[in-house]
Amino acid sequence: MKIAILVPDNRDEFRRYADPAPHFGTAPTALLDGFRQFPRECEIHVVNCVQRPVAVPEKIGPNIFYHTEIVPKWGWLRGGYLGCIRSVRRQLQKIRPDIVHGQGTERFCAISAVFSGFPNVITIHGNMRLIAQLNGSGPFSYEWLAARLESFALPRSNGVVCITNYTREAVADLAKKTWVVPNAVDAGFFDVQPEPNPEQPPVVLCVGAVCARKNQNAFIRALDPLAAKYKFQAVFLGGAPKKNPYCREFFELVAARAWCRHLDFVGREELKSHLRKAALLALPSLEDNCPMVVLEAMAAGVPVVAAKVGGVPDLIEDGKNGLFCDPQNAASMKAAVEKFLTRPEFARALAAEAKTRARSRFDPPVVARRHLEIYREVLSAHL
């Protein structure tokens, strides 16, 4: 089976055009790693668009070919991605794939898959309509435009791969067909072994861009009573634009508390190092679909306290492989964190169960195999 995967090359998004090799989001990268395990069953062609020339390797795996199209600025979001659509379609006419898979509705991938001229499916990683609504995004802002393109693309695809039931419910009125398949996780996280330092306070790790949706400020305030009773360190990893009012408040809260630290955004290898030292991972978000850091913590055997929102209930069974909290209730967040801090054996038992479940659900070959089944289902309907 010949499969075209449309996925952004992050060298373009982060303006790192001189980097010698392409790099993608964590979930698409893990999925591609899964496809590498099936060279006899699939030939993968990764196709993407960039605004400036980049190094273009012919292959990035034994059965994975790589193609990049240079698209000028006018052909991107403000122009409805028309330039990307035309360039991708031109490349696909050369490849002649059996099926096209658009990875995400945030950029050009979904809309280009729909106009590819081939059977296609779309994966939603971030629900752009829900995010735009939650953030109150104004007309013609990035989120506002992306949400409208998402609404246009979904009913025109042959089906939508939903990484949680939360997404499936959100697209049920638009999609012709849906499947629920969780993200794959970088297999290296399964090799992470916790290395807590008994001579140092336990670390409560919180990972995510600092913003109102991720709810870090309320979480810090919720932990104030715990800080008066126990020694621990809350470590926050994630970008925080200093001009943003929410981030300014965050920096004030952190500066006023000796038990808080902010270390900005880190890469996956650095994250593995932080997970080794963490007593638990906390996710106090007000909205989330399938947060990769929860999957990564589960794979690494780190206990997880997470808000019972969005797609998180697809990942966690309360009291079995993690704990839930109410992100709008300070007492609930405090109680969940305190339970793990004061009951280490309980925390380790839940983390062990989480690791077992993660291996059976999020390992790259498992997720890739399920995608191959979906592709065959779509193609059989076109015979």
C-alpha positions as CSV (number, residue, x, y, z in Angstrom):
1,M,0.0,0.0,0.0
2,K,1.4,3.4,-1.0
3,I,0.4,6.1,1.6
4,A,1.0,9.9,1.5
5,I,1.3,11.5,4.9
6,L,0.8,15.3,4.8
7,V,2.5,16.7,7.9
8,P,4.2,20.1,8.6
9,D,8.0,20.1,8.8
10,N,8.6,22.1,12.0
11,R,11.7,23.6,10.5
12,D,9.3,26.0,8.8
13,E,7.1,26.7,11.8
14,F,10.2,27.5,14.0
15,R,12.1,29.2,11.2
16,R,15.0,26.7,11.5
17,Y,15.6,26.3,7.8
18,A,19.3,25.5,8.2
19,D,18.6,22.3,10.2
20,P,19.9,19.3,8.2
21,A,17.0,17.0,8.8
22,P,13.2,17.4,9.0
23,H,11.4,17.2,12.3
24,F,7.8,16.8,13.0
25,G,5.5,16.9,16.0
26,T,5.9,14.1,18.5
27,A,2.8,12.2,17.6
28,P,3.4,12.1,13.8
29,T,7.0,11.2,14.4
30,A,6.0,8.3,16.6
31,L,3.5,7.1,14.0
32,L,6.2,7.2,11.3
33,D,8.4,5.1,13.6
34,G,5.5,2.6,13.8
35,F,5.3,2.4,10.0
36,R,9.0,1.6,9.8
37,Q,8.1,-1.7,11.4
38,F,6.0,-2.8,8.3
39,P,8.2,-2.3,5.3
40,R,6.5,-5.1,3.4
41,E,3.0,-3.7,4.0
42,C,3.4,0.0,3.3
43,E,5.4,2.5,1.4
44,I,5.2,5.9,3.1
45,H,5.6,9.3,1.3
46,V,5.8,12.3,3.7
47,V,4.8,15.5,1.9
48,N,4.9,19.0,3.3
49,C,5.2,22.6,2.4
50,V,7.8,25.2,3.5
51,Q,8.3,28.9,2.8
52,R,12.1,28.7,2.3
53,P,14.5,26.0,0.9
54,V,15.5,23.3,3.3
55,A,17.6,20.1,3.1
56,V,15.5,17.4,1.5
57,P,16.7,13.8,2.1
58,E,15.3,11.3,-0.3
59,K,14.4,8.9,2.5
60,I,13.9,9.2,6.3
61,G,13.4,5.5,6.8
62,P,13.7,2.2,4.9
63,N,10.2,2.5,3.6
64,I,9.6,6.3,4.1
65,F,10.3,8.8,1.3
66,Y,10.4,12.6,1.9
67,H,9.1,15.4,-0.3
68,T,9.0,19.1,0.3
69,E,7.3,21.9,-1.7
70,I,8.3,25.5,-1.4
71,V,5.3,27.7,-1.2
72,P,5.5,31.6,-1.1
73,K,3.8,33.5,1.7
74,W,0.7,34.3,-0.2
75,G,-0.2,30.6,-0.5
76,W,-0.6,30.0,3.3
77,L,-3.4,30.6,5.8
78,R,-4.5,34.1,4.7
79,G,-4.9,32.8,1.2
80,G,-6.9,29.7,2.4
81,Y,-3.7,27.6,1.8
82,L,-4.4,27.7,-1.9
83,G,-0.6,27.6,-2.7
84,C,-0.1,24.6,-0.4
85,I,-3.1,22.8,-1.9
86,R,-1.8,23.3,-5.5
87,S,1.7,22.3,-4.6
88,V,0.7,19.2,-2.6
89,R,-1.7,18.1,-5.4
90,R,1.1,18.5,-8.0
91,Q,3.5,16.3,-5.9
92,L,0.8,13.7,-5.2
93,Q,0.1,13.4,-9.0
94,K,3.8,12.2,-9.3
95,I,3.6,9.8,-6.3
96,R,0.2,8.4,-7.1
97,P,-0.6,7.1,-3.6
98,D,-3.4,4.8,-2.8
99,I,-4.6,7.0,0.1
100,V,-3.7,10.4,1.6
101,H,-3.6,11.1,5.3
102,G,-3.7,14.8,6.5
103,Q,-2.1,15.1,9.9
104,G,-4.0,17.9,11.7
105,T,-6.4,20.7,11.0
106,E,-4.1,23.5,12.4
107,R,-2.3,24.1,9.1
108,F,-2.4,23.1,5.4
109,C,-2.6,19.3,5.9
110,A,-6.3,18.6,6.2
111,I,-7.4,21.0,3.5
112,S,-4.7,19.7,1.1
113,A,-5.8,16.1,1.8
114,V,-9.4,17.0,0.9
115,F,-8.4,18.6,-2.4
116,S,-5.8,15.9,-3.2
117,G,-7.9,14.0,-5.7
118,F,-7.2,10.7,-3.8
119,P,-9.1,8.8,-1.1
120,N,-8.2,10.5,2.1
121,V,-8.5,10.7,5.9
122,I,-7.8,13.4,8.4
123,T,-6.4,13.2,11.9
124,I,-7.5,16.0,14.4
125,H,-4.8,16.7,17.0
126,G,-6.2,20.0,18.3
127,N,-9.9,20.7,17.9
128,M,-9.5,24.1,16.3
129,R,-13.2,25.0,16.6
130,L,-13.3,24.2,20.3
131,I,-10.0,26.0,20.9
132,A,-11.2,29.1,19.1
133,Q,-14.4,29.1,21.1
134,L,-12.7,28.6,24.4
135,N,-10.2,31.4,23.7
136,G,-12.8,33.7,22.3
137,S,-10.7,34.1,19.1
138,G,-11.6,37.2,17.1
139,P,-12.5,37.3,13.4
140,F,-9.6,36.6,11.1
141,S,-7.3,35.6,13.8
142,Y,-5.2,32.4,13.3
143,E,-7.5,30.3,15.4
144,W,-10.7,31.8,13.9
145,L,-9.5,31.0,10.4
146,A,-8.2,27.5,11.3
147,A,-11.5,26.7,12.9
148,R,-13.4,27.6,9.7
149,L,-11.1,25.6,7.5
150,E,-11.5,22.7,9.9
151,S,-15.3,22.9,9.5
152,F,-14.9,23.0,5.7
153,A,-12.5,20.1,5.4
154,L,-14.0,17.5,7.8
155,P,-17.3,16.7,5.8
156,R,-15.3,16.5,2.6
157,S,-12.9,13.8,3.8
158,N,-13.5,10.1,3.6
159,G,-13.2,9.9,7.4
160,V,-11.7,11.4,10.5
161,V,-9.2,9.7,12.8
162,C,-10.1,10.9,16.3
163,I,-7.4,10.5,18.9
164,T,-10.1,10.5,21.7
165,N,-13.8,10.1,22.0
166,Y,-13.9,13.8,22.9
167,T,-12.9,14.6,19.3
168,R,-15.3,12.0,17.9
169,E,-18.2,13.8,19.7
170,A,-17.0,17.2,18.4
171,V,-16.9,16.1,14.8
172,A,-19.8,13.6,14.7
173,D,-22.1,16.1,13.0
174,L,-19.6,16.8,10.2
175,A,-17.6,13.6,9.5
176,K,-18.7,10.9,7.1
177,K,-16.9,8.3,9.2
178,T,-14.9,8.3,12.4
179,W,-12.4,6.1,14.1
180,V,-10.9,6.5,17.6
181,V,-7.1,5.8,17.6
182,P,-4.9,7.4,20.3
183,N,-1.6,9.0,19.5
184,A,1.5,6.9,19.4
185,V,4.2,7.8,21.9
186,D,8.0,8.0,21.3
187,A,9.1,4.5,22.2
188,G,12.1,5.9,24.1
189,F,9.7,7.0,26.9
190,F,9.1,3.3,27.7
191,D,12.8,3.0,28.6
192,V,12.7,5.9,31.1
193,Q,13.3,4.7,34.7
194,P,12.3,7.0,37.6
195,E,15.3,8.2,39.5
196,P,13.9,10.1,42.5
197,N,16.5,11.7,44.8
198,P,15.6,11.0,48.4
199,E,17.8,13.8,49.5
200,Q,15.8,16.3,47.5
201,P,12.1,17.4,47.8
202,P,9.8,15.5,45.5
203,V,9.1,17.2,42.2
204,V,5.6,18.0,40.9
205,L,6.1,18.4,37.2
206,C,3.7,20.5,35.1
207,V,4.3,20.6,31.3
208,G,2.6,22.9,28.8
209,A,2.6,26.4,27.3
210,V,1.7,28.9,30.0
211,C,-1.8,30.1,29.2
212,A,-5.3,30.3,30.6
213,R,-6.3,27.0,29.0
214,K,-3.5,25.2,30.7
215,N,-4.5,26.8,34.1
216,Q,-1.1,27.0,35.7
217,N,-1.9,30.0,37.8
218,A,-4.9,28.5,39.6
219,F,-2.9,25.3,40.1
220,I,-0.1,27.2,41.8
221,R,-2.6,28.9,44.2
222,A,-4.2,25.5,44.9
223,L,-0.8,24.1,46.1
224,D,-0.2,27.0,48.5
225,P,-1.7,25.1,51.5
226,L,0.4,22.0,50.6
227,A,3.6,24.1,50.5
228,A,2.8,25.1,54.1
229,K,2.7,21.4,55.2
230,Y,5.2,19.5,52.9
231,K,8.5,20.1,51.2
232,F,8.2,19.7,47.4
233,Q,9.1,21.6,44.3
234,A,6.7,22.5,41.5
235,V,8.6,22.7,38.2
236,F,6.8,24.2,35.2
237,L,8.1,23.5,31.6
238,G,6.6,25.5,28.8
239,G,6.9,28.7,26.7
240,A,5.6,31.8,28.5
241,P,5.6,35.1,26.4
242,K,6.4,37.8,28.8
243,K,4.1,40.4,27.2
244,N,1.0,38.1,27.7
245,P,-1.0,39.3,30.8
246,Y,-1.6,35.7,32.0
247,C,2.1,34.9,31.7
248,R,3.0,38.1,33.6
249,E,0.7,36.9,36.5
250,F,2.4,33.5,36.3
251,F,5.9,34.9,36.6
252,E,4.7,37.0,39.7
253,L,3.3,33.8,41.3
254,V,6.5,31.8,40.6
255,A,8.8,34.6,41.9
256,A,6.8,34.8,45.1
257,R,7.2,31.1,45.9
258,A,10.5,29.5,46.7
259,W,9.0,26.1,45.9
260,C,8.2,27.1,42.2
261,R,10.5,27.0,39.2
262,H,9.9,27.8,35.5
263,L,12.3,26.3,33.0
264,D,10.7,27.3,29.7
265,F,10.2,24.9,26.8
266,V,12.3,21.7,26.6
267,G,12.8,19.1,24.0
268,R,11.8,15.4,24.3
269,E,15.2,14.3,25.6
270,E,15.2,16.9,28.3
271,L,11.7,16.0,29.2
272,K,12.7,12.4,29.7
273,S,15.4,13.7,32.1
274,H,12.8,15.7,34.1
275,L,10.4,12.7,34.2
276,R,13.1,10.6,35.7
277,K,13.2,13.0,38.6
278,A,9.5,13.7,39.0
279,A,7.3,12.3,41.8
280,L,4.3,13.0,39.6
281,L,3.0,14.8,36.6
282,A,0.2,17.3,36.9
283,L,-2.1,18.4,34.1
284,P,-4.6,21.1,35.5
285,S,-5.9,22.1,32.0
286,L,-9.4,23.5,31.5
287,E,-9.5,21.8,28.0
288,D,-7.3,19.2,26.4
289,N,-7.7,16.6,23.7
290,C,-5.0,14.0,24.0
291,P,-2.1,15.7,25.8
292,M,1.1,14.0,24.7
293,V,2.8,14.6,28.0
294,V,0.2,12.4,29.8
295,L,1.0,9.6,27.4
296,E,4.7,10.2,27.8
297,A,4.5,10.2,31.6
298,M,2.4,7.0,31.6
299,A,5.0,5.3,29.3
300,A,7.8,6.5,31.6
301,G,6.1,5.1,34.8
302,V,5.4,8.5,36.4
303,P,2.2,8.9,38.3
304,V,-0.3,11.3,36.7
305,V,-2.8,13.8,38.2
306,A,-5.0,15.2,35.5
307,A,-8.1,17.4,35.0
308,K,-11.1,15.4,34.1
309,V,-11.7,17.3,30.8
310,G,-11.8,16.7,27.1
311,G,-10.2,13.5,26.0
312,V,-8.2,12.9,29.2
313,P,-10.8,10.3,30.5
314,D,-9.9,8.2,27.5
315,L,-6.4,7.9,28.9
316,I,-6.9,7.6,32.7
317,E,-9.2,5.5,34.8
318,D,-9.4,7.2,38.2
319,G,-7.7,5.3,41.0
320,K,-6.4,2.6,38.5
321,N,-3.7,4.2,36.4
322,G,-3.9,7.9,37.6
323,L,-6.0,10.4,39.5
324,F,-8.5,13.0,38.3
325,C,-9.0,16.4,39.7
326,D,-11.4,19.3,39.0
327,P,-9.3,22.1,37.5
328,Q,-11.8,24.7,38.6
329,N,-11.7,23.5,42.2
330,A,-8.6,24.3,44.3
331,A,-9.4,21.8,47.0
332,S,-9.7,19.0,44.4
333,M,-6.3,19.8,42.8
334,K,-4.7,20.0,46.2
335,A,-6.2,16.7,47.4
336,A,-5.1,14.8,44.3
337,V,-1.5,16.0,44.5
338,E,-1.4,15.4,48.3
339,K,-2.6,11.8,47.8
340,F,0.4,11.0,45.6
341,L,2.9,12.9,47.8
342,T,1.9,11.2,51.0
343,R,1.2,7.7,49.6
344,P,4.2,6.7,47.5
345,E,3.3,3.0,47.3
346,F,-0.1,3.9,46.0
347,A,1.5,6.3,43.5
348,R,4.0,3.6,42.3
349,A,1.2,1.0,41.8
350,L,-0.9,3.4,39.7
351,A,2.2,4.3,37.7
352,A,3.0,0.7,37.0
353,E,-0.5,0.0,35.7
354,A,-0.3,3.1,33.6
355,K,2.9,1.9,32.0
356,T,1.4,-1.5,31.2
357,R,-1.6,0.1,29.6
358,A,0.5,2.6,27.7
359,R,2.5,-0.2,26.1
360,S,-0.6,-1.9,24.9
361,R,-2.2,1.2,23.5
362,F,0.4,3.8,22.6
363,D,3.4,1.8,21.3
364,P,4.2,3.0,17.7
365,P,3.7,-0.4,16.0
366,V,0.3,-0.8,17.7
367,V,-0.9,2.6,16.5
368,A,0.6,2.2,13.0
369,R,-1.1,-1.2,12.6
370,R,-4.5,0.3,13.4
371,H,-3.9,3.0,10.8
372,L,-3.2,0.4,8.2
373,E,-6.5,-1.2,9.0
374,I,-8.3,2.1,8.6
375,Y,-6.7,2.8,5.3
376,R,-7.7,-0.7,4.0
377,E,-11.3,0.0,5.2
378,V,-11.4,3.3,3.3
379,L,-9.9,1.8,0.1
380,S,-12.3,-1.2,0.2
381,A,-15.2,1.3,0.1
382,H,-13.8,2.8,-3.1
383,L,-13.6,-0.5,-5.0
